[in-house]
C-alpha cells in the first residue's frame, strides 16, 4: 500500500472541518479508505509493519499447507450408532463396521 496516499487520506480523515464539508457519501468513502489503509498496518511504525507483513505471509503459507493436507487426506474415523444420532438409517446400510470392546462402530471417511 502507498504510504504517501495514506498520509493524505489520514489528513482529511482527522480534519473534522474538512470532513464536515464532504457529502455523506464522500465522508463514508474517506472513512472506508482510511480504515482499509489502517487495517493494512500503515498506522503502525515501520518495524511493526514489517512484523505484520511477516505474520500475514506465515498465515498464507499455513493456510495453503492446511488446504493441501485436507485435499490429500483420505482419512477415516469410527463412530458408534449413538454418536451418529440423527443420521438416516440408510447411512448404515453396507457401511464397513468393526467391533471394539463389544461395541459396533461404523466407518466414516473424511
N, CA, C and O atoms as a GROMACS GRO file, in nm:
protein
  440
    1UNK      N    1   0.086  -0.118   0.000
    1UNK     CA    2   0.000   0.000   0.000
    1UNK      C    3   0.090   0.124   0.000
    1UNK      O    4   0.204   0.122   0.048
    2UNK      N    5   0.037   0.228  -0.053
    2UNK     CA    6   0.116   0.350  -0.066
    2UNK      C    7   0.100   0.438   0.057
    2UNK      O    8  -0.009   0.486   0.088
    3UNK      N    9   0.210   0.456   0.126
    3UNK     CA   10   0.211   0.535   0.248
    3UNK      C   11   0.182   0.682   0.220
    3UNK      O   12   0.116   0.749   0.300
    4UNK      N   13   0.230   0.734   0.106
    4UNK     CA   14   0.206   0.874   0.073
    4UNK      C   15   0.057   0.903   0.054
    4UNK      O   16   0.008   1.008   0.094
    5UNK      N   17  -0.014   0.810  -0.008
    5UNK     CA   18  -0.159   0.826  -0.027
    5UNK      C   19  -0.229   0.818   0.109
    5UNK      O   20  -0.321   0.894   0.137
    6UNK      N   21  -0.184   0.725   0.192
    6UNK     CA   22  -0.244   0.711   0.324
    6UNK      C   23  -0.230   0.839   0.406
    6UNK      O   24  -0.323   0.879   0.476
    7UNK      N   25  -0.115   0.903   0.398
    7UNK     CA   26  -0.094   1.027   0.474
    7UNK      C   27  -0.194   1.134   0.433
    7UNK      O   28  -0.244   1.208   0.518
    8UNK      N   29  -0.224   1.143   0.304
    8UNK     CA   30  -0.322   1.241   0.255
    8UNK      C   31  -0.462   1.204   0.304
    8UNK      O   32  -0.536   1.289   0.353
    9UNK      N   33  -0.498   1.077   0.290
    9UNK     CA   34  -0.630   1.030   0.336
    9UNK      C   35  -0.644   1.051   0.485
    9UNK      O   36  -0.747   1.097   0.533
   10UNK      N   37  -0.539   1.018   0.559
   10UNK     CA   38  -0.541   1.034   0.705
   10UNK      C   39  -0.557   1.181   0.744
   10UNK      O   40  -0.628   1.213   0.839
   11UNK      N   41  -0.490   1.272   0.669
   11UNK     CA   42  -0.501   1.415   0.697
   11UNK      C   43  -0.645   1.463   0.680
   11UNK      O   44  -0.695   1.541   0.760
   12UNK      N   45  -0.710   1.415   0.575
   12UNK     CA   46  -0.850   1.452   0.552
   12UNK      C   47  -0.937   1.390   0.662
   12UNK      O   48  -1.025   1.457   0.717
   13UNK      N   49  -0.913   1.265   0.692
   13UNK     CA   50  -0.993   1.191   0.790
   13UNK      C   51  -0.986   1.255   0.928
   13UNK      O   52  -1.088   1.260   0.998
   14UNK      N   53  -0.871   1.303   0.969
   14UNK     CA   54  -0.855   1.360   1.103
   14UNK      C   55  -0.893   1.508   1.110
   14UNK      O   56  -0.902   1.564   1.219
   15UNK      N   57  -0.916   1.570   0.995
   15UNK     CA   58  -0.957   1.711   0.991
   15UNK      C   59  -1.110   1.718   0.994
   15UNK      O   60  -1.175   1.696   0.892
   16UNK      N   61  -1.166   1.749   1.111
   16UNK     CA   62  -1.311   1.747   1.126
   16UNK      C   63  -1.380   1.852   1.040
   16UNK      O   64  -1.489   1.828   0.989
   17UNK      N   65  -1.317   1.965   1.022
   17UNK     CA   66  -1.377   2.070   0.939
   17UNK      C   67  -1.387   2.023   0.794
   17UNK      O   68  -1.490   2.043   0.730
   18UNK      N   69  -1.281   1.963   0.745
   18UNK     CA   70  -1.281   1.915   0.607
   18UNK      C   71  -1.381   1.800   0.589
   18UNK      O   72  -1.451   1.792   0.488
   19UNK      N   73  -1.387   1.713   0.687
   19UNK     CA   74  -1.482   1.601   0.680
   19UNK      C   75  -1.626   1.652   0.682
   19UNK      O   76  -1.713   1.597   0.615
   20UNK      N   77  -1.651   1.758   0.758
   20UNK     CA   78  -1.786   1.814   0.768
   20UNK      C   79  -1.832   1.873   0.635
   20UNK      O   80  -1.952   1.877   0.608
   21UNK      N   81  -1.739   1.918   0.552
   21UNK     CA   82  -1.774   1.978   0.423
   21UNK      C   83  -1.806   1.873   0.317
   21UNK      O   84  -1.865   1.905   0.214
   22UNK      N   85  -1.768   1.750   0.342
   22UNK     CA   86  -1.793   1.644   0.245
   22UNK      C   87  -1.937   1.596   0.251
   22UNK      O   88  -2.001   1.604   0.356
   23UNK      N   89  -1.986   1.546   0.139
   23UNK     CA   90  -2.119   1.485   0.138
   23UNK      C   91  -2.112   1.356   0.220
   23UNK      O   92  -2.004   1.306   0.248
   24UNK      N   93  -2.226   1.306   0.258
   24UNK     CA   94  -2.230   1.183   0.338
   24UNK      C   95  -2.162   1.068   0.264
   24UNK      O   96  -2.092   0.987   0.323
   25UNK      N   97  -2.183   1.064   0.134
   25UNK     CA   98  -2.124   0.957   0.053
   25UNK      C   99  -1.971   0.970   0.049
   25UNK      O  100  -1.900   0.871   0.064
   26UNK      N  101  -1.921   1.091   0.028
   26UNK     CA  102  -1.776   1.114   0.025
   26UNK      C  103  -1.713   1.089   0.161
   26UNK      O  104  -1.602   1.035   0.170
   27UNK      N  105  -1.782   1.129   0.268
   27UNK     CA  106  -1.732   1.108   0.403
   27UNK      C  107  -1.719   0.957   0.430
   27UNK      O  108  -1.620   0.912   0.486
   28UNK      N  109  -1.820   0.883   0.389
   28UNK     CA  110  -1.818   0.737   0.407
   28UNK      C  111  -1.702   0.675   0.327
   28UNK      O  112  -1.635   0.584   0.375
   29UNK      N  113  -1.678   0.726   0.207
   29UNK     CA  114  -1.569   0.675   0.125
   29UNK      C  115  -1.434   0.701   0.192
   29UNK      O  116  -1.350   0.612   0.197
   30UNK      N  117  -1.414   0.822   0.244
   30UNK     CA  118  -1.289   0.854   0.313
   30UNK      C  119  -1.271   0.764   0.435
   30UNK      O  120  -1.161   0.715   0.460
   31UNK      N  121  -1.379   0.742   0.510
   31UNK     CA  122  -1.372   0.656   0.628
   31UNK      C  123  -1.334   0.513   0.590
   31UNK      O  124  -1.251   0.451   0.656
   32UNK      N  125  -1.394   0.462   0.484
   32UNK     CA  126  -1.365   0.325   0.441
   32UNK      C  127  -1.222   0.312   0.389
   32UNK      O  128  -1.154   0.213   0.418
   33UNK      N  129  -1.177   0.410   0.311
   33UNK     CA  130  -1.040   0.405   0.259
   33UNK      C  131  -0.940   0.414   0.374
   33UNK      O  132  -0.841   0.340   0.376
   34UNK      N  133  -0.964   0.503   0.469
   34UNK     CA  134  -0.875   0.516   0.584
   34UNK      C  135  -0.872   0.386   0.664
   34UNK      O  136  -0.766   0.342   0.708
   35UNK      N  137  -0.988   0.326   0.682
   35UNK     CA  138  -0.998   0.201   0.756
   35UNK      C  139  -0.919   0.091   0.685
   35UNK      O  140  -0.850   0.013   0.751
   36UNK      N  141  -0.929   0.083   0.554
   36UNK     CA  142  -0.857  -0.020   0.478
   36UNK      C  143  -0.705  -0.001   0.492
   36UNK      O  144  -0.632  -0.098   0.512
   37UNK      N  145  -0.660   0.125   0.482
   37UNK     CA  146  -0.517   0.153   0.500
   37UNK      C  147  -0.472   0.116   0.641
   37UNK      O  148  -0.367   0.054   0.660
   38UNK      N  149  -0.552   0.154   0.740
   38UNK     CA  150  -0.517   0.127   0.880
   38UNK      C  151  -0.510  -0.024   0.906
   38UNK      O  152  -0.418  -0.072   0.973
   39UNK      N  153  -0.606  -0.097   0.853
   39UNK     CA  154  -0.608  -0.243   0.871
   39UNK      C  155  -0.491  -0.309   0.798
   39UNK      O  156  -0.450  -0.420   0.833
   40UNK      N  157  -0.438  -0.241   0.699
   40UNK     CA  158  -0.320  -0.292   0.629
   40UNK      C  159  -0.193  -0.265   0.708
   40UNK      O  160  -0.086  -0.313   0.672
   41UNK      N  161  -0.204  -0.187   0.815
   41UNK     CA  162  -0.091  -0.164   0.903
   41UNK      C  163  -0.017  -0.034   0.881
   41UNK      O  164   0.089  -0.013   0.940
   42UNK      N  165  -0.069   0.055   0.797
   42UNK     CA  166   0.006   0.177   0.768
   42UNK      C  167   0.011   0.275   0.884
   42UNK      O  168   0.091   0.368   0.881
   43UNK      N  169  -0.071   0.257   0.983
   43UNK     CA  170  -0.066   0.344   1.101
   43UNK      C  171   0.044   0.297   1.198
   43UNK      O  172   0.083   0.370   1.289
   44UNK      N  173   0.093   0.175   1.178
   44UNK     CA  174   0.196   0.118   1.265
   44UNK      C  175   0.334   0.172   1.230
   44UNK      O  176   0.358   0.215   1.117
   45UNK      N  177   0.426   0.170   1.327
   45UNK     CA  178   0.565   0.205   1.296
   45UNK      C  179   0.624   0.101   1.198
   45UNK      O  180   0.572  -0.010   1.188
   46UNK      N  181   0.728   0.138   1.128
   46UNK     CA  182   0.786   0.053   1.022
   46UNK      C  183   0.822  -0.086   1.072
   46UNK      O  184   0.795  -0.184   1.003
   47UNK      N  185   0.881  -0.099   1.191
   47UNK     CA  186   0.920  -0.232   1.240
   47UNK      C  187   0.798  -0.320   1.266
   47UNK      O  188   0.802  -0.440   1.239
   48UNK      N  189   0.692  -0.262   1.318
   48UNK     CA  190   0.569  -0.338   1.343
   48UNK      C  191   0.501  -0.374   1.211
   48UNK      O  192   0.440  -0.481   1.198
   49UNK      N  193   0.511  -0.285   1.114
   49UNK     CA  194   0.452  -0.312   0.982
   49UNK      C  195   0.523  -0.431   0.916
   49UNK      O  196   0.458  -0.516   0.855
   50UNK      N  197   0.656  -0.435   0.930
   50UNK     CA  198   0.731  -0.548   0.875
   50UNK      C  199   0.694  -0.678   0.946
   50UNK      O  200   0.683  -0.783   0.884
   51UNK      N  201   0.675  -0.668   1.077
   51UNK     CA  202   0.633  -0.786   1.153
   51UNK      C  203   0.495  -0.833   1.107
   51UNK      O  204   0.471  -0.953   1.092
   52UNK      N  205   0.403  -0.738   1.085
   52UNK     CA  206   0.269  -0.771   1.038
   52UNK      C  207   0.276  -0.838   0.901
   52UNK      O  208   0.205  -0.935   0.876
   53UNK      N  209   0.359  -0.786   0.813
   53UNK     CA  210   0.376  -0.845   0.680
   53UNK      C  211   0.428  -0.988   0.691
   53UNK      O  212   0.381  -1.078   0.620
   54UNK      N  213   0.523  -1.009   0.779
   54UNK     CA  214   0.578  -1.142   0.800
   54UNK      C  215   0.472  -1.238   0.855
   54UNK      O  216   0.461  -1.352   0.809
   55UNK      N  217   0.393  -1.191   0.951
   55UNK     CA  218   0.287  -1.275   1.008
   55UNK      C  219   0.181  -1.309   0.905
   55UNK      O  220   0.130  -1.421   0.901
   56UNK      N  221   0.148  -1.213   0.822
   56UNK     CA  222   0.048  -1.238   0.716
   56UNK      C  223   0.100  -1.342   0.617
   56UNK      O  224   0.025  -1.428   0.572
   57UNK      N  225   0.229  -1.334   0.584
   57UNK     CA  226   0.288  -1.431   0.493
   57UNK      C  227   0.285  -1.570   0.557
   57UNK      O  228   0.253  -1.668   0.490
   58UNK      N  229   0.317  -1.578   0.686
   58UNK     CA  230   0.312  -1.707   0.756
   58UNK      C  231   0.170  -1.762   0.755
   58UNK      O  232   0.150  -1.882   0.735
   59UNK      N  233   0.072  -1.676   0.776
   59UNK     CA  234  -0.068  -1.718   0.776
   59UNK      C  235  -0.107  -1.775   0.640
   59UNK      O  236  -0.175  -1.877   0.632
   60UNK      N  237  -0.066  -1.708   0.533
   60UNK     CA  238  -0.095  -1.757   0.398
   60UNK      C  239  -0.030  -1.893   0.377
   60UNK      O  240  -0.094  -1.985   0.326
   61UNK      N  241   0.097  -1.907   0.417
   61UNK     CA  242   0.168  -2.034   0.400
   61UNK      C  243   0.100  -2.146   0.478
   61UNK      O  244   0.082  -2.257   0.426
   62UNK      N  245   0.062  -2.118   0.601
   62UNK     CA  246  -0.003  -2.220   0.685
   62UNK      C  247  -0.140  -2.256   0.628
   62UNK      O  248  -0.177  -2.373   0.626
   63UNK      N  249  -0.213  -2.157   0.582
   63UNK     CA  250  -0.345  -2.182   0.523
   63UNK      C  251  -0.333  -2.268   0.398
   63UNK      O  252  -0.412  -2.361   0.378
   64UNK      N  253  -0.236  -2.238   0.313
   64UNK     CA  254  -0.216  -2.318   0.193
   64UNK      C  255  -0.175  -2.461   0.227
   64UNK      O  256  -0.223  -2.556   0.165
   65UNK      N  257  -0.088  -2.476   0.326
   65UNK     CA  258  -0.046  -2.609   0.367
   65UNK      C  259  -0.164  -2.688   0.423
   65UNK      O  260  -0.178  -2.807   0.396
   66UNK      N  261  -0.247  -2.621   0.500
   66UNK     CA  262  -0.366  -2.686   0.556
   66UNK      C  263  -0.458  -2.733   0.443
   66UNK      O  264  -0.511  -2.844   0.447
   67UNK      N  265  -0.477  -2.648   0.343
   67UNK     CA  266  -0.562  -2.685   0.229
   67UNK      C  267  -0.505  -2.806   0.156
   67UNK      O  268  -0.579  -2.898   0.119
   68UNK      N  269  -0.374  -2.806   0.134
   68UNK     CA  270  -0.311  -2.921   0.067
   68UNK      C  271  -0.330  -3.047   0.151
   68UNK      O  272  -0.364  -3.153   0.099
   69UNK      N  273  -0.308  -3.035   0.282
   69UNK     CA  274  -0.323  -3.152   0.370
   69UNK      C  275  -0.466  -3.205   0.368
   69UNK      O  276  -0.489  -3.326   0.362
   70UNK      N  277  -0.561  -3.114   0.372
   70UNK     CA  278  -0.702  -3.153   0.372
   70UNK      C  279  -0.740  -3.220   0.240
   70UNK      O  280  -0.811  -3.320   0.239
   71UNK      N  281  -0.692  -3.163   0.129
   71UNK     CA  282  -0.723  -3.219  -0.002
   71UNK      C  283  -0.663  -3.359  -0.021
   71UNK      O  284  -0.724  -3.445  -0.085
   72UNK      N  285  -0.545  -3.380   0.035
   72UNK     CA  286  -0.474  -3.506   0.016
   72UNK      C  287  -0.515  -3.613   0.117
   72UNK      O  288  -0.490  -3.732   0.095
   73UNK      N  289  -0.576  -3.574   0.225
   73UNK     CA  290  -0.611  -3.667   0.333
   73UNK      C  291  -0.728  -3.755   0.291
   73UNK      O  292  -0.832  -3.706   0.248
   74UNK      N  293  -0.708  -3.883   0.304
   74UNK     CA  294  -0.816  -3.979   0.284
   74UNK      C  295  -0.828  -4.053   0.416
   74UNK      O  296  -0.784  -4.168   0.430
   75UNK      N  297  -0.887  -3.987   0.511
   75UNK     CA  298  -0.892  -4.041   0.645
   75UNK      C  299  -1.021  -4.113   0.675
   75UNK      O  300  -1.115  -4.116   0.595
   76UNK      N  301  -1.021  -4.170   0.790
   76UNK     CA  302  -1.141  -4.240   0.836
   76UNK      C  303  -1.149  -4.226   0.987
   76UNK      O  304  -1.049  -4.205   1.055
   77UNK      N  305  -1.269  -4.238   1.036
   77UNK     CA  306  -1.294  -4.236   1.180
   77UNK      C  307  -1.404  -4.338   1.208
   77UNK      O  308  -1.486  -4.368   1.121
   78UNK      N  309  -1.405  -4.388   1.328
   78UNK     CA  310  -1.503  -4.489   1.368
   78UNK      C  311  -1.596  -4.430   1.474
   78UNK      O  312  -1.550  -4.369   1.570
   79UNK      N  313  -1.727  -4.450   1.455
   79UNK     CA  314  -1.827  -4.396   1.546
   79UNK      C  315  -1.931  -4.502   1.579
   79UNK      O  316  -1.961  -4.589   1.497
   80UNK      N  317  -1.986  -4.492   1.700
   80UNK     CA  318  -2.097  -4.578   1.735
   80UNK      C  319  -2.224  -4.520   1.675
   80UNK      O  320  -2.227  -4.404   1.634
   81UNK      N  321  -2.327  -4.601   1.671
   81UNK     CA  322  -2.455  -4.554   1.617
   81UNK      C  323  -2.510  -4.440   1.703
   81UNK      O  324  -2.573  -4.348   1.652
   82UNK      N  325  -2.485  -4.446   1.834
   82UNK     CA  326  -2.531  -4.341   1.924
   82UNK      C  327  -2.460  -4.209   1.894
   82UNK      O  328  -2.520  -4.101   1.901
   83UNK      N  329  -2.331  -4.218   1.860
   83UNK     CA  330  -2.255  -4.097   1.828
   83UNK      C  331  -2.301  -4.035   1.696
   83UNK      O  332  -2.280  -3.916   1.672
   84UNK      N  333  -2.364  -4.116   1.613
   84UNK     CA  334  -2.414  -4.068   1.485
   84UNK      C  335  -2.565  -4.045   1.488
   84UNK      O  336  -2.633  -4.056   1.386
   85UNK      N  337  -2.614  -4.013   1.606
   85UNK     CA  338  -2.758  -3.990   1.623
   85UNK      C  339  -2.806  -3.884   1.526
   85UNK      O  340  -2.742  -3.780   1.510
   86UNK      N  341  -2.918  -3.910   1.462
   86UNK     CA  342  -2.976  -3.815   1.367
   86UNK      C  343  -2.942  -3.848   1.222
   86UNK      O  344  -3.000  -3.791   1.130
   87UNK      N  345  -2.847  -3.940   1.204
   87UNK     CA  346  -2.810  -3.981   1.068
   87UNK      C  347  -2.915  -4.081   1.021
   87UNK      O  348  -2.955  -4.168   1.098
   88UNK      N  349  -2.962  -4.071   0.896
   88UNK     CA  350  -3.065  -4.163   0.846
   88UNK      C  351  -3.018  -4.310   0.852
   88UNK      O  352  -2.899  -4.338   0.839
   89UNK      N  353  -3.111  -4.400   0.873
   89UNK     CA  354  -3.078  -4.543   0.882
   89UNK      C  355  -3.010  -4.593   0.756
   89UNK      O  356  -2.926  -4.683   0.762
   90UNK      N  357  -3.045  -4.536   0.642
   90UNK     CA  358  -2.984  -4.579   0.516
   90UNK      C  359  -2.833  -4.556   0.515
   90UNK      O  360  -2.760  -4.621   0.440
   91UNK      N  361  -2.786  -4.463   0.598
   91UNK     CA  362  -2.642  -4.436   0.609
   91UNK      C  363  -2.566  -4.560   0.655
   91UNK      O  364  -2.452  -4.582   0.615
   92UNK      N  365  -2.630  -4.640   0.739
   92UNK     CA  366  -2.564  -4.756   0.798
   92UNK      C  367  -2.567  -4.880   0.708
   92UNK      O  368  -2.496  -4.977   0.735
   93UNK      N  369  -2.649  -4.878   0.601
   93UNK     CA  370  -2.656  -4.991   0.508
   93UNK      C  371  -2.522  -5.007   0.437
   93UNK      O  372  -2.467  -4.911   0.384
   94UNK      N  373  -2.470  -5.127   0.436
   94UNK     CA  374  -2.345  -5.160   0.367
   94UNK      C  375  -2.225  -5.079   0.415
   94UNK      O  376  -2.125  -5.071   0.344
   95UNK      N  377  -2.234  -5.019   0.532
   95UNK     CA  378  -2.121  -4.942   0.588
   95UNK      C  379  -2.026  -5.039   0.657
   95UNK      O  380  -2.070  -5.130   0.728
   96UNK      N  381  -1.895  -5.020   0.635
   96UNK     CA  382  -1.794  -5.104   0.699
   96UNK      C  383  -1.802  -5.085   0.851
   96UNK      O  384  -1.815  -4.972   0.899
   97UNK      N  385  -1.794  -5.195   0.924
   97UNK     CA  386  -1.803  -5.187   1.070
   97UNK      C  387  -1.685  -5.260   1.134
   97UNK      O  388  -1.615  -5.338   1.069
   98UNK      N  389  -1.665  -5.231   1.259
   98UNK     CA  390  -1.568  -5.301   1.342
   98UNK      C  391  -1.628  -5.311   1.481
   98UNK      O  392  -1.718  -5.235   1.518
   99UNK      N  393  -1.579  -5.406   1.556
   99UNK     CA  394  -1.629  -5.420   1.692
   99UNK      C  395  -1.515  -5.397   1.789
   99UNK      O  396  -1.411  -5.462   1.781
  100UNK      N  397  -1.536  -5.302   1.880
  100UNK     CA  398  -1.436  -5.271   1.982
  100UNK      C  399  -1.501  -5.284   2.119
  100UNK      O  400  -1.597  -5.213   2.150
  101UNK      N  401  -1.449  -5.374   2.200
  101UNK     CA  402  -1.499  -5.397   2.335
  101UNK      C  403  -1.650  -5.423   2.336
  101UNK      O  404  -1.723  -5.375   2.423
  102UNK      N  405  -1.694  -5.500   2.238
  102UNK     CA  406  -1.835  -5.538   2.231
  102UNK      C  407  -1.926  -5.430   2.173
  102UNK      O  408  -2.048  -5.447   2.173
  103UNK      N  409  -1.868  -5.321   2.125
  103UNK     CA  410  -1.948  -5.212   2.069
  103UNK      C  411  -1.922  -5.204   1.918
  103UNK      O  412  -1.807  -5.200   1.876
  104UNK      N  413  -2.028  -5.203   1.839
  104UNK     CA  414  -2.016  -5.193   1.693
  104UNK      C  415  -1.991  -5.047   1.657
  104UNK      O  416  -2.062  -4.957   1.702
  105UNK      N  417  -1.888  -5.026   1.574
  105UNK     CA  418  -1.856  -4.891   1.527
  105UNK      C  419  -1.860  -4.890   1.375
  105UNK      O  420  -1.825  -4.988   1.309
  106UNK      N  421  -1.904  -4.776   1.322
  106UNK     CA  422  -1.919  -4.758   1.177
  106UNK      C  423  -1.811  -4.667   1.123
  106UNK      O  424  -1.774  -4.566   1.183
  107UNK      N  425  -1.760  -4.707   1.006
  107UNK     CA  426  -1.653  -4.630   0.942
  107UNK      C  427  -1.713  -4.508   0.871
  107UNK      O  428  -1.810  -4.519   0.796
  108UNK      N  429  -1.652  -4.391   0.899
  108UNK     CA  430  -1.690  -4.266   0.833
  108UNK      C  431  -1.561  -4.209   0.772
  108UNK      O  432  -1.462  -4.188   0.842
  109UNK      N  433  -1.564  -4.186   0.643
  109UNK     CA  434  -1.446  -4.132   0.577
  109UNK      C  435  -1.453  -3.978   0.576
  109UNK      O  436  -1.560  -3.918   0.576
  110UNK      N  437  -1.335  -3.919   0.575
  110UNK     CA  438  -1.328  -3.773   0.573
  110UNK      C  439  -1.274  -3.723   0.441
  110UNK      O  440  -1.261  -3.602   0.422
   0.00000   0.00000   0.00000
